[in-house]
Amino acid sequence: QVQLVESGGGLVQAGASLNISCTASAGTITNYAMGWYRQAPGKERELVAALIKDGDSYYADSVKGRFTISRDDAENMVYLQMNSLKPEDTAVYYCAADHPRTGSSWSRYFHGMTFWGKGTLVTVSS
């Protein structure tokens, strides 16, 4: 079991960059698949990015080329580097963890993972 805490959210202007972080306050992220989800007001939660290990990652089409997920297992940290932010990126961003998938499909994680943080708000002004 792992307890996750996000940080680094805030208010930025369109075009800016922001790096949000997730740490495990209890347990370890080692051997877990890690993901970032977001939920905008009035919208369903969506998987933004997920990472099992270097070279094995997923990005939603809406963020591909702008966002990068990374992890540092030794520090128990997961990051989401967000560049060229747009107002439509405004949402609460959640860090999540789950057991690694078997096979190559990421669909297992589209509706959620097992362990969740409480979220951090990212607001992008136009």
Backbone as numpy.savetxt, mean C-alpha at the origin, in Angstrom:
# Nx Ny Nz CAx CAy CAz Cx Cy Cz
0.80 -13.75 13.36 -0.05 -12.57 13.36 0.84 -11.33 13.36
0.35 -10.26 12.73 1.13 -9.03 12.63 0.20 -7.85 12.79
0.67 -6.82 13.51 -0.08 -5.57 13.68 0.63 -4.47 12.90
-0.13 -3.75 12.11 0.45 -2.81 11.16 0.04 -1.37 11.50
0.99 -0.46 11.31 0.73 0.96 11.57 1.29 1.77 10.41
0.42 2.58 9.80 0.83 3.43 8.69 1.22 4.82 9.18
2.04 5.49 8.39 2.40 6.88 8.68 2.82 7.56 7.40
2.87 8.89 7.44 3.40 9.65 6.33 2.37 10.31 5.43
1.10 10.11 5.72 0.08 10.76 4.92 0.08 12.27 5.14
-0.66 12.98 4.30 -0.74 14.43 4.47 -1.38 15.09 3.27
-1.28 16.41 3.24 -1.85 17.22 2.17 -0.72 17.67 1.25
-0.85 17.37 -0.03 0.14 17.79 -1.01 -0.59 18.34 -2.24
0.16 19.07 -3.06 -0.40 19.59 -4.30 -0.24 18.58 -5.42
-1.09 18.70 -6.40 -0.99 17.83 -7.58 0.41 17.96 -8.19
0.95 16.81 -8.59 2.29 16.77 -9.16 3.38 16.48 -8.16
3.05 16.58 -6.89 4.05 16.35 -5.84 4.26 14.86 -5.60
5.24 14.57 -4.75 5.54 13.20 -4.35 5.31 13.04 -2.85
5.04 11.81 -2.46 4.84 11.49 -1.05 5.23 10.04 -0.84
5.90 9.79 0.28 6.30 8.42 0.62 5.61 8.03 1.92
4.71 7.07 1.86 4.04 6.62 3.07 4.66 5.30 3.52
4.60 5.08 4.84 5.29 3.94 5.42 4.34 3.08 6.23
4.75 1.85 6.42 3.99 0.91 7.24 4.99 0.11 8.07
4.77 0.06 9.37 5.63 -0.74 10.22 4.81 -1.76 10.97
5.44 -2.86 11.32 4.78 -3.88 12.13 5.07 -3.59 13.59
4.05 -3.17 14.33 4.24 -2.87 15.75 4.29 -4.13 16.59
3.80 -5.22 16.02 3.88 -6.53 16.66 4.00 -7.55 15.54
4.79 -8.56 15.78 5.00 -9.56 14.75 6.02 -9.10 13.73
6.20 -9.87 12.68 7.16 -9.56 11.64 6.52 -9.74 10.27
6.94 -8.90 9.32 6.36 -8.97 7.98 7.05 -10.05 7.13
8.13 -10.59 7.66 8.85 -11.62 6.90 7.90 -12.75 6.53
7.98 -13.20 5.29 7.17 -14.31 4.78 5.72 -13.93 4.48
5.36 -12.65 4.65 4.03 -12.21 4.28 4.07 -11.48 2.94
2.99 -11.63 2.18 2.73 -10.72 1.08 2.22 -9.41 1.67
2.74 -8.29 1.18 2.34 -6.99 1.71 1.63 -6.19 0.62
0.64 -5.42 1.04 -0.12 -4.65 0.08 -0.50 -3.28 0.60
-0.75 -2.39 -0.32 -1.33 -1.08 -0.03 -2.68 -1.00 -0.74
-3.70 -0.64 0.01 -5.03 -0.42 -0.51 -5.39 1.05 -0.27
-6.40 1.50 -0.98 -6.92 2.84 -0.72 -8.43 2.84 -0.86
-9.03 3.76 -0.13 -10.47 3.95 -0.24 -10.76 5.44 -0.26
-11.31 5.88 -1.36 -11.71 7.27 -1.52 -13.15 7.43 -1.06
-13.55 8.63 -0.68 -14.94 8.86 -0.23 -15.95 8.41 -1.27
-16.88 7.59 -0.84 -17.94 7.14 -1.74 -17.53 6.04 -2.71
-16.30 5.54 -2.56 -15.82 4.51 -3.47 -15.44 3.25 -2.71
-15.35 2.15 -3.43 -14.93 0.91 -2.82 -13.42 0.91 -2.62
-13.00 0.13 -1.65 -11.58 -0.04 -1.41 -10.95 -0.77 -2.60
-9.76 -0.37 -2.98 -9.08 -1.01 -4.10 -7.63 -1.32 -3.75
-7.15 -2.40 -4.33 -5.74 -2.76 -4.18 -4.92 -1.85 -5.09
-3.97 -1.14 -4.51 -3.13 -0.22 -5.26 -1.84 -0.91 -5.69
-1.20 -1.59 -4.75 0.08 -2.24 -5.03 0.28 -3.38 -4.05
0.99 -4.40 -4.48 1.29 -5.52 -3.61 2.68 -6.05 -3.96
3.31 -6.64 -2.96 4.68 -7.10 -3.14 4.91 -8.35 -2.31
5.47 -9.36 -2.96 5.90 -10.53 -2.21 7.40 -10.48 -2.03
8.11 -10.29 -3.10 9.56 -10.12 -3.04 9.95 -9.33 -4.26
11.20 -8.87 -4.31 11.65 -8.09 -5.44 11.38 -8.83 -6.75
10.76 -8.12 -7.67 10.43 -8.71 -8.96 9.09 -9.39 -9.01
8.43 -9.49 -7.91 7.11 -10.13 -7.83 6.15 -9.13 -7.20
5.65 -8.22 -8.04 4.81 -7.15 -7.54 3.63 -6.91 -8.46
2.66 -6.20 -7.90 1.43 -5.87 -8.63 1.16 -4.38 -8.46
0.67 -3.75 -9.53 0.22 -2.37 -9.47 -1.10 -2.23 -10.21
-2.01 -1.47 -9.62 -3.23 -1.12 -10.32 -2.87 -0.27 -11.53
-3.65 -0.38 -12.58 -3.37 0.38 -13.80 -3.32 1.88 -13.53
-4.14 2.34 -12.60 -4.23 3.77 -12.33 -2.97 4.36 -11.70
-2.10 3.51 -11.15 -0.89 4.01 -10.49 0.39 3.50 -11.13
0.26 2.63 -12.11 1.43 2.02 -12.73 2.32 3.12 -13.33
3.61 3.04 -13.02 4.56 4.04 -13.51 4.69 5.24 -12.59
3.79 5.39 -11.62 3.85 6.53 -10.70 4.16 6.10 -9.27
3.65 4.93 -8.88 3.84 4.44 -7.51 4.80 3.27 -7.50
5.55 3.16 -6.39 6.47 2.04 -6.22 6.33 1.50 -4.80
6.08 0.20 -4.69 6.03 -0.45 -3.39 7.38 -1.11 -3.12
7.81 -1.03 -1.87 9.07 -1.67 -1.49 8.96 -2.16 -0.05
9.89 -3.01 0.32 9.85 -3.55 1.68 11.27 -3.72 2.20
11.41 -3.59 3.50 12.68 -3.83 4.18 12.35 -4.76 5.34
12.52 -6.05 5.10 12.14 -7.03 6.12 12.99 -6.89 7.38
14.24 -6.52 7.23 15.10 -6.37 8.40 14.59 -5.28 9.34
13.99 -4.23 8.75 13.45 -3.12 9.53 11.96 -3.26 9.77
11.37 -4.33 9.23 9.92 -4.55 9.40 9.10 -3.41 8.81
9.52 -2.93 7.65 8.90 -1.76 7.05 8.45 -2.04 5.62
7.37 -1.40 5.23 6.88 -1.41 3.86 6.63 0.04 3.47
6.95 0.38 2.23 6.82 1.76 1.77 6.00 1.82 0.49
5.38 2.97 0.30 4.73 3.26 -0.98 5.19 4.65 -1.40
6.06 4.68 -2.40 6.52 5.95 -2.97 5.53 6.37 -4.04
4.95 7.54 -3.86 3.94 8.02 -4.79 4.44 9.28 -5.46
4.57 9.24 -6.78 5.04 10.38 -7.56 3.93 10.88 -8.47
4.09 12.09 -8.93 3.12 12.70 -9.87 1.69 12.53 -9.36
1.48 12.89 -8.12 0.17 12.67 -7.51 -0.91 13.50 -8.19
-2.10 12.92 -8.22 -3.26 13.55 -8.83 -4.36 13.69 -7.79
-5.27 14.63 -7.99 -6.38 14.75 -7.04 -7.15 13.45 -6.87
-7.25 12.64 -7.90 -7.97 11.37 -7.79 -7.23 10.32 -6.97
-6.00 10.61 -6.55 -5.29 9.73 -5.63 -5.68 9.99 -4.17
-6.48 11.01 -3.95 -6.94 11.32 -2.59 -7.73 10.15 -2.02
-7.31 9.67 -0.86 -7.94 8.50 -0.25 -7.28 8.22 1.10
-7.90 7.34 1.85 -7.22 6.75 3.00 -6.46 5.53 2.48
-5.19 5.47 2.80 -4.33 4.38 2.34 -4.09 3.41 3.49
-4.31 2.13 3.21 -4.19 1.09 4.21 -3.07 0.12 3.85
-2.28 -0.23 4.83 -1.28 -1.27 4.69 -1.91 -2.60 5.11
-1.56 -3.67 4.43 -2.15 -4.96 4.73 -1.13 -6.08 4.49
-1.40 -7.22 5.13 -0.51 -8.37 5.00 -1.34 -9.64 4.88
-0.79 -10.60 4.18 -1.46 -11.88 4.03 -0.42 -12.94 3.69
-0.82 -14.16 3.74 0.08 -15.24 3.36 0.33 -15.16 1.86
1.53 -15.49 1.41 1.83 -15.42 -0.02 0.92 -16.32 -0.84
0.54 -15.83 -2.01 -0.32 -16.59 -2.89 0.43 -17.79 -3.45
-0.31 -18.77 -3.87 0.25 -19.85 -4.67 -0.15 -19.56 -6.11
0.69 -19.84 -7.03 0.43 -19.51 -8.41 0.80 -18.07 -8.72
0.41 -17.59 -9.90 0.84 -16.28 -10.37 -0.23 -15.20 -10.31
-1.46 -15.57 -10.03 -2.54 -14.59 -10.05 -2.56 -13.77 -8.76
-2.83 -12.48 -8.92 -2.96 -11.59 -7.77 -4.41 -11.44 -7.33
-5.31 -12.09 -8.01 -6.74 -11.88 -7.74 -7.14 -12.23 -6.32
-6.38 -13.12 -5.71 -6.68 -13.49 -4.32 -6.72 -12.25 -3.43
-5.93 -11.24 -3.75 -5.80 -10.08 -2.87 -6.69 -8.91 -3.28
-7.42 -9.03 -4.36 -8.20 -7.89 -4.84 -9.24 -7.43 -3.82
-9.80 -8.35 -3.08 -10.87 -7.98 -2.13 -10.34 -7.80 -0.72
-9.06 -7.99 -0.50 -8.51 -7.73 0.81 -7.47 -8.73 1.25
-6.83 -8.41 2.37 -5.87 -9.30 3.00 -6.30 -9.57 4.43
-5.50 -10.36 5.14 -5.91 -10.82 6.46 -5.67 -9.79 7.55
-4.51 -9.13 7.50 -4.13 -8.19 8.57 -4.10 -6.77 8.01
-4.61 -5.82 8.82 -4.78 -4.44 8.34 -4.26 -3.43 9.34
-3.75 -2.31 8.80 -3.51 -1.15 9.61 -4.77 -0.28 9.64
-4.70 0.84 10.35 -5.88 1.71 10.48 -5.94 2.78 9.41
-4.89 2.92 8.64 -4.91 3.82 7.51 -4.26 5.16 7.76
-3.85 5.80 6.68 -3.32 7.15 6.72 -3.92 7.93 5.55
-4.34 9.16 5.82 -5.05 9.96 4.82 -4.07 10.71 3.93
-4.26 10.56 2.63 -3.50 11.31 1.64 -4.48 12.20 0.88
-4.22 13.50 0.89 -5.08 14.45 0.19 -4.24 15.19 -0.84
-4.70 15.16 -2.08 -3.99 15.82 -3.16 -4.86 16.96 -3.67
-4.37 18.17 -3.54 -5.15 19.33 -3.97 -4.79 19.69 -5.41
-5.75 20.25 -6.11 -5.55 20.60 -7.53 -4.98 21.99 -7.69
